[in-house]
Amino acid sequence: MDLQIDDFYRDAAAGLLLLYQAFPRKVTLYVEDLIGLEEPDEFGLPSKRHQSCLGALLWLADEGYLRFESIIQHQAIDQTVLTEKAFLRLSSSVPEAVTSNESLPPSVRRVHSSLAHQLRQALRDGHSEQLAQLTRQLLGSTPTANTERARATGDIA
């Protein structure tokens, strides 16, 4: 089993959610805030888990989900903010999550159906499979308007 992939999903989701909560401010994103305190190895180097979390954050930057100005001694990334792509994906609705509870105000239904809210719930409740699915959805490509139109008219499956 690829446990490091589950850790990646958790780290990516947690990092992006911290940035989403601070959006549009730039913040310092500390690895310790995402995974807790990890003791360095006998040579004083960050643990593999710590390195993996930092690597996940840097990968997110390379893939265009966040921007940052510098790395602070393998401990944090400084002046970090979501990109438009990440913000729009986290704000988007998860179709399966749209609640039909009409007693809730529309703004609450919108928030509850957002990918950010669904990710936060999965992290809080420890649902690793749901977290993996939602993170893959976040990192997946968003269909273009033409693809959506073609799907709606039955031109593609």
N, C-alpha and C positions, 0 to 999 in steps of 0.2 A: 504494500500500500504506500502511496506517495503522501506521507503526512506533511511534508514541507509544502505541498500544494494547498492543503487545508489551512496551514499557517499563513500562506500567501493570501488566500481569500480573506481571512480574518484581518490581517495587517492592512491590506489594501482597503477593505471596507472601513475599518476603524480610522485609518488616516484620512480617507476622503470625507468621512462623516465629521471628523473634527474640523476640517477645512470648510465644510458646508455650513457648520454652525457658526463659524467666524466670518463667512463670506459677506462682503467683498474685502474685508480687512486681510492684510498679510500678517501671518503669525509664524512663530517658531514652532516647528513640529518635532517634539522630542520622542525618540524611540521608546524611552522608559514610560512615557504616557500611554503608549500603545500596548506594550507587552509586560510592563512591570520591570522591576530591578533584576538584571541578570548580572551575576558576578563575572568579571573578566577571567580569562584562563590563567594558568600559572605564569605566563609570560606578560600578563597585563593587557592582552589583546581582548577585544570584545568577543563574547560567546558566539557560537555559530547561529544561535537563535537571534541574537542582537544583530549580527551581520545580515541575516536573512531579512529581517524587518527593514533595516536601512536599505537593503537591496531592492525590496519591494517598492519602497517609496521612490527610489531613484529610477526604477523601471517605469513607474507611473509617470514620472517627469519625462523620461525618454519617449514614452508613448503619447504624450500630449494631454495628460489628465491633470497635471499640476505644474506650476512654475515655482522656482525658488532662486535665491541669489547665491547662497553658499552652504557648505556643509560645515557644521561646528564639531570638530574633533570626533567624528564618527558617532556623536551623541544626538545630533539633531540636524534638520535642514532649516535654514533661516529665511525669513521673508517669503513664506510659502503661501500660495493662493491657488484656488481651483482655476482651471481654464474654462472657457465658455463651454466646451464639449462636456466636461465633467459636470458642471453646474446644470446644464440642460438635461443631461441623463439622470442625475440624481433628483431633479425636480419633476421628471416625467412620471406619468401614471403607470402602475403595474396593472394591466388589464384584469388579472385574476383578483386583485386586491380591492377593486372599486367596490365600495360598500353601497348597498342600496338602502341603508338606514336613512329614511327620509326625515327622521326626527333630528338628525345632525345638520348643522348649518353647512351650506355648500363649501365654505372655506375649510371646515374640519374634514369633510369627506375628501376634498382635494389633497390635504396634507396626509391623511391616512392612506390614501392610495399611491402616494409618491414612492419612488424607489428608495429614497433616503429613509423614509419612515419604515418601510418594509425591511431594509437592511438593519436599521437600528433595533427593530423588534427581534430579528433573527440573532443578532449579536447578543442582545440582552437575555434572550431565552435559551441561548446555547444550541440553536438548531443548525448544526454544521452543514447538513445537506441543503437546507433552504438557503443558508448563507452562500454556499457554493453556487447554487443556481442563480441567485440574485446578483452575485458578483460577476458571474459569467455574462449575465444579461447586461450589466453595466459596462463591461469591457467589450461586449460584442458590437458589431457595427449597427448603426441605426438605419432602418430602411429609408430610402429616399422617397420623396413624394411620388415619383414615377412608379416605384416598386409598389407602394401602397395603392396607387390608382390601378395598376395592373392586377393586383390581388383582388381588389374590390370588383373589378369587371370580369374576374375569372380567367384572365390571360395567363397567370402563373399560379402555381400551387403555394 
